[in-house]
Amino acid sequence: MSQKKVQIKKTLGQQTEDQLMKYILDNQIAIGEKIPNEFELAGIFDVGRSTIREAVKGLVSRGILEVRRGDGTYVISTVYMENDVLGFGQIKDRYQLALDLFDVRLMIEPEIVTWACRKATKEQIAKLRELCNEVEMLYKQGHNHIQKDIEFHSYLAKLSGNMVVERLIPVINTSVVIFANITYRSLMQETLETHRAIVNSIEHKDPVGAKCAMNMHLTYNRQVIMELLEKKKKVRKNHEPDDI
């Protein structure tokens, strides 16, 4: 007996959310740039302003947009997280979430690269180096490297040969996206160098070197998050009213 796939019809707000995402991509609205205001978007999509608010809220929860009160709505990522099965998009404190995700990655990814050293073929290593070079090229040209960086880490997970690790890819991807969203900047040179060190170690079947390089890569980025989190706490403390 065949089973028919039930299709759930999207609400007008969800349809508009998809259209708004397409609008951002089609018009090449870059990270850090402002999108049209609520009134203008309502005209563009021929919907009410309440529907626009729902669509914007949806993209905010997916880490695409950020609403800055009194200033407008800005693009902070162009990577659409469709499979947010763990509900990370609903967590408001992006700094703490990014920090916690990096802690999880530190538990997992250094071991992933040691497995990759043992199991990766010459062809797979060549593909990994190609991804590494593409990330670096995009960085040097000033283009958005996020999606390619995600591919790099995802492919590393695949090289482990562990089916469970491969299913953890969405978690790893979320960490990359959130890190890019809250820093508003490209990868630093030190991060690119650790990418190359990881590939070189895997190519030379050096699990200790690969593990050290991955630890350096993640620890460096985690430190950036820690510094931003501390700055955020200081700003919040300075804005708290004095006790009477």
C-alpha positions as CSV (number, residue, x, y, z in Angstrom):
1,M,0.0,0.0,0.0
2,S,1.5,3.3,-1.1
3,Q,1.7,6.2,1.3
4,K,0.9,9.7,0.0
5,K,3.2,12.4,1.2
6,V,1.1,15.0,3.0
7,Q,2.1,18.6,2.0
8,I,1.5,21.2,4.6
9,K,0.4,24.5,3.1
10,K,2.4,27.5,4.2
11,T,0.7,30.5,5.7
12,L,0.9,33.8,3.9
13,G,3.5,34.9,6.4
14,Q,5.7,31.9,5.7
15,Q,5.3,32.4,1.9
16,T,6.3,36.0,2.3
17,E,9.3,35.0,4.4
18,D,10.4,32.8,1.5
19,Q,9.8,35.6,-1.0
20,L,11.7,38.1,1.2
21,M,14.7,35.7,1.4
22,K,14.6,35.4,-2.4
23,Y,14.4,39.2,-2.7
24,I,17.6,39.5,-0.5
25,L,19.5,37.0,-2.6
26,D,18.2,38.2,-6.0
27,N,19.1,41.8,-5.2
28,Q,22.4,40.8,-3.7
29,I,21.8,42.7,-0.4
30,A,25.1,42.2,1.4
31,I,25.7,41.4,5.0
32,G,25.6,44.7,7.0
33,E,23.2,46.4,4.5
34,K,19.7,47.5,5.4
35,I,16.6,46.1,3.7
36,P,13.7,48.3,2.7
37,N,11.4,49.4,5.5
38,E,8.1,47.7,6.4
39,F,6.0,50.0,4.3
40,E,8.1,49.6,1.2
41,L,8.2,45.8,1.6
42,A,4.4,45.7,2.0
43,G,4.2,47.4,-1.4
44,I,6.8,45.1,-3.0
45,F,5.1,41.9,-2.0
46,D,1.5,43.3,-2.1
47,V,0.7,42.2,1.5
48,G,-0.2,43.9,4.7
49,R,2.4,45.3,7.1
50,S,1.5,42.6,9.7
51,T,2.4,39.9,7.2
52,I,5.7,41.7,6.6
53,R,6.4,41.8,10.4
54,E,5.7,38.0,10.5
55,A,8.1,37.4,7.6
56,V,10.8,39.5,9.1
57,K,10.4,37.8,12.5
58,G,10.8,34.4,10.7
59,L,14.1,35.5,9.1
60,V,15.3,37.0,12.4
61,S,14.8,33.6,14.1
62,R,16.8,31.9,11.3
63,G,19.7,34.3,11.8
64,I,19.3,36.1,8.5
65,L,18.1,39.5,9.7
66,E,18.6,41.7,12.8
67,V,16.2,44.4,13.8
68,R,18.0,47.4,15.2
69,R,15.6,49.7,17.0
70,G,15.4,53.2,15.6
71,D,17.7,52.3,12.8
72,G,16.1,49.6,10.6
73,T,16.5,45.9,9.7
74,Y,19.8,44.6,8.5
75,V,21.1,41.5,6.8
76,I,23.5,39.6,9.0
77,S,23.7,36.4,7.0
78,T,22.7,35.0,3.6
79,V,22.9,31.4,4.7
80,Y,19.3,30.1,5.1
81,M,19.1,27.6,8.0
82,E,16.2,25.5,6.8
83,N,16.7,22.5,9.1
84,D,16.8,24.1,12.5
85,V,15.7,20.8,14.2
86,L,17.2,21.7,17.6
87,G,15.5,25.1,17.7
88,F,18.6,27.2,17.9
89,G,16.8,29.9,16.0
90,Q,14.5,30.5,19.0
91,I,17.4,31.2,21.4
92,K,17.8,35.0,21.8
93,D,21.3,35.1,23.3
94,R,23.3,34.5,20.1
95,Y,26.6,35.2,21.9
96,Q,26.1,32.5,24.5
97,L,24.7,30.1,22.0
98,A,27.8,30.6,19.7
99,L,30.0,30.0,22.7
100,D,28.2,26.9,23.8
101,L,28.3,25.5,20.2
102,F,32.1,26.1,20.0
103,D,32.4,24.2,23.3
104,V,30.6,21.3,21.7
105,R,32.7,21.5,18.6
106,L,35.9,21.4,20.7
107,M,34.6,18.1,22.1
108,I,34.0,16.6,18.7
109,E,36.0,18.1,15.8
110,P,39.6,17.5,17.0
111,E,38.6,13.8,17.1
112,I,37.0,14.0,13.7
113,V,40.2,15.1,12.1
114,T,42.1,12.2,13.7
115,W,39.7,9.8,12.1
116,A,40.0,11.6,8.8
117,C,43.8,11.1,8.9
118,R,43.3,7.3,9.1
119,K,40.4,7.0,6.5
120,A,40.7,9.8,3.9
121,T,41.8,8.8,0.4
122,K,44.0,10.8,-1.9
123,E,41.0,11.9,-3.9
124,Q,39.2,13.0,-0.8
125,I,42.2,15.0,0.5
126,A,42.5,16.7,-2.9
127,K,38.8,17.7,-2.6
128,L,39.4,19.0,1.0
129,R,42.3,21.1,-0.2
130,E,40.2,22.5,-3.0
131,L,37.6,23.6,-0.5
132,C,40.3,25.1,1.7
133,N,41.7,27.1,-1.3
134,E,38.2,28.3,-2.2
135,V,37.5,29.6,1.3
136,E,40.8,31.5,1.2
137,M,40.2,32.9,-2.3
138,L,36.8,34.2,-1.3
139,Y,38.3,35.8,1.8
140,K,41.0,37.5,-0.1
141,Q,38.6,38.8,-2.8
142,G,36.3,40.2,-0.1
143,H,33.4,37.9,-0.9
144,N,31.1,36.0,1.4
145,H,32.9,32.8,2.4
146,I,30.4,31.4,4.9
147,Q,28.8,28.8,2.7
148,K,32.2,27.5,1.5
149,D,33.5,27.4,5.1
150,I,30.5,25.3,6.0
151,E,31.3,22.9,3.2
152,F,34.9,22.6,4.5
153,H,33.8,21.6,7.9
154,S,31.0,19.4,6.6
155,Y,33.4,17.5,4.4
156,L,35.8,17.0,7.3
157,A,32.9,15.3,9.1
158,K,32.2,13.1,6.1
159,L,35.9,12.0,6.0
160,S,35.6,10.6,9.5
161,G,33.5,7.8,8.0
162,N,31.2,7.9,11.0
163,M,27.5,8.1,10.1
164,V,26.6,9.7,13.4
165,V,29.2,12.4,13.0
166,E,27.8,13.2,9.5
167,R,24.3,13.7,11.1
168,L,25.9,16.3,13.4
169,I,26.8,18.5,10.4
170,P,23.7,20.8,11.0
171,V,25.0,21.6,14.5
172,I,28.5,22.4,13.1
173,N,26.9,24.5,10.3
174,T,24.8,26.4,12.8
175,S,27.9,27.4,14.8
176,V,29.7,28.7,11.6
177,V,26.6,30.8,10.7
178,I,26.0,32.2,14.1
179,F,29.8,33.0,14.5
180,A,29.7,34.9,11.2
181,N,26.4,36.7,12.2
182,I,27.6,38.1,15.5
183,T,31.1,39.1,14.4
184,Y,30.1,40.9,11.1
185,R,33.6,40.2,9.6
186,S,35.5,37.7,7.5
187,L,37.8,35.0,8.8
188,M,41.1,36.3,10.1
189,Q,44.4,35.2,8.6
190,E,45.1,33.0,11.6
191,T,42.0,31.0,11.0
192,L,42.9,30.5,7.3
193,E,46.3,29.3,8.4
194,T,44.8,26.7,10.7
195,H,42.6,25.5,7.9
196,R,45.7,24.8,5.8
197,A,47.4,23.2,8.7
198,I,44.5,20.8,9.2
199,V,44.6,19.8,5.5
200,N,48.4,19.4,5.5
201,S,48.3,17.2,8.6
202,I,45.6,14.9,7.1
203,E,47.6,14.7,3.9
204,H,50.7,13.6,5.8
205,K,48.6,11.1,8.0
206,D,49.6,13.1,11.1
207,P,46.7,12.7,13.5
208,V,48.4,14.6,16.3
209,G,49.2,17.6,14.1
210,A,45.6,17.6,12.7
211,K,44.2,17.5,16.2
212,C,46.4,20.4,17.4
213,A,45.5,22.5,14.3
214,M,41.8,21.9,14.9
215,N,42.1,22.8,18.6
216,M,44.0,26.0,17.6
217,H,41.3,26.8,15.0
218,L,38.4,26.4,17.3
219,T,40.1,27.9,20.4
220,Y,41.0,31.1,18.5
221,N,37.4,31.6,17.3
222,R,36.0,30.7,20.7
223,Q,38.3,33.5,22.2
224,V,36.7,36.0,19.8
225,I,33.3,35.0,21.1
226,M,34.4,35.3,24.7
227,E,35.7,38.8,24.1
228,L,32.5,39.9,22.4
229,L,30.5,38.3,25.3
230,E,32.5,40.2,27.9
231,K,32.0,43.5,26.0
232,K,28.3,42.8,25.8
233,K,28.1,42.2,29.6
234,K,30.0,45.5,30.3
235,V,27.6,47.5,28.0
236,R,24.6,45.9,29.7
237,K,26.0,46.7,33.2
238,N,26.7,50.3,32.2
239,H,23.1,50.7,31.1
240,E,21.6,49.3,34.3
241,P,20.1,51.9,36.6
242,D,22.0,52.7,39.8
243,D,20.5,51.4,43.1
244,I,18.6,54.0,45.1
